[in-house]
Amino acid sequence: MSLTHFDAQGHAHMVDVGDKPVTDRIATATGWVRMAAETYAIVSEGRAKKGDVLSVARLAGIMGAKKTPDLIPLCHPLPVTKVAVDLTLDPDLPGVRVTATVKTSGQTGVEMEALTAVSVAGLTVYDMVKAVDKGMEIGGVHVTLKDGGKSGRYEAP
């Protein structure tokens, strides 16, 4: 298997997707933000000084998905048709679980958009409460579902 983002000389390039058919595509990614129990209480009780942490992070994740080609050098700009970002409080973590689903009808997939949405939402959670917890950890970011296109369906085990 070769890496598609490198040409025969080993130079990075944007993959030509012009000959690929337009198909419906979807990708879902997930991750988490682990925080101290006290920080979790602040978030879950809505006491963060900067405002509603989960609502702001949800919007940031949506914006992040839409800005993916501006952030990742070889990503194609895509007509994103849907971005859903869900943030769920998890007392066992303790912290926030983030899931993003992105859809398009296009010639390439939206995995990078889903991963970017999760990452930006997690970073926003960090930003919103870093004043009380600089030790938060963001992790577990990975694709859980990809469907559409030539490579078919992928679901994480």
Sequence and secondary structure as in RCSB ss.txt:
>XXXX:A:sequence
MSLTHFDAQGHAHMVDVGDKPVTDRIATATGWVRMAAETYAIVSEGRAKKGDVLSVARLAGIMGAKKTPDLIPLC
HPLPVTKVAVDLTLDPDLPGVRVTATVKTSGQTGVEMEALTAVSVAGLTVYDMVKAVDKGMEIGGVHVTLKDGGK
SGRYEAP
>XXXX:A:secstr
   TTB TTS B     TTS  EEEEEEEEEEEE  HHHHHHHHTT  TTS HHHHHHHHHHHHHHTHHHHSTT 
    EEEEEEEEEEETTTTEEEEEEEEEEEESS  HHHHHHHHHHHHHHHHHHHTTT TT EEEEEEEEEEESST
T  EE  
